[in-house]
Amino acid sequence: MPPRKTFADGRNLREHLIATAAALIAEQGTAGLTVRAIAKQAGVADGLLYNHFADKEELLAEALRAHVRTVESGLGPLPEPGTGTIEHNLAAQLTYGLALHKAILPAFAGLIGQPAVVERLSRTEDDSWRDRLTRYLDAERDRGRLRPDADTDAATALIVGICHETVLSSLLPYTPTTLPPSVDAIVATVLSGIA
């Protein structure tokens, strides 16, 4: 077996292909992204991709995960449970979520006609912002900073739903564009139900 090629940054070919596809997704989204375009940008032959991935869907799913991680790394840390005020922390969580969704949902919108990629994404366990938000709310409830019976899953769904609706309405044709939400008003509304 020939030695695996590595690149100057230490990545192997599989990692290079994922990073290349993730960069293309960040630039142009997923709609119309082809194996040929990824291979050309990566500087390899088209068929070489299939030595490292079962199919295009696997490569796209891995590249989307990498794209999300890259976006998240640029958004900074989220507040820790027990620090600051709940209002400030939820505002930071919502602001983070809005920025995250604005950066990643356009790429996911291009997958509407590619359910196999979405299915591949759903197969893997990923520590999503939604999961971290629920854990944050659970920890605040456990510390007594929220009501003991606070429905943190419902609160998470409301906050994540605001992010989806705000961004998706701007991406989908023939829907009224939603104005950016008032973070403070949303936080106050959520807290009136769980504080």
Secondary structure, DSSP 4 states (H G I P E B T S, - for coil): -PPPPB-TTS-BHHHHHHHHHHHHHHHH-STT--HHHHHHHHTS-GGGGGGT-SSHHHHHHHHHHHHHHHHHHTT-PPPPTTSS-HHHHHHHHHHHHHHHHHHHHHHHHTTTT-HHHHHHHHHS----HHHHHHHHHHHHHHTTSS-TT--HHHHHHHHHHHHHHHHHHHHSTTSPPPPPP-HHHHHHHHHHHH-
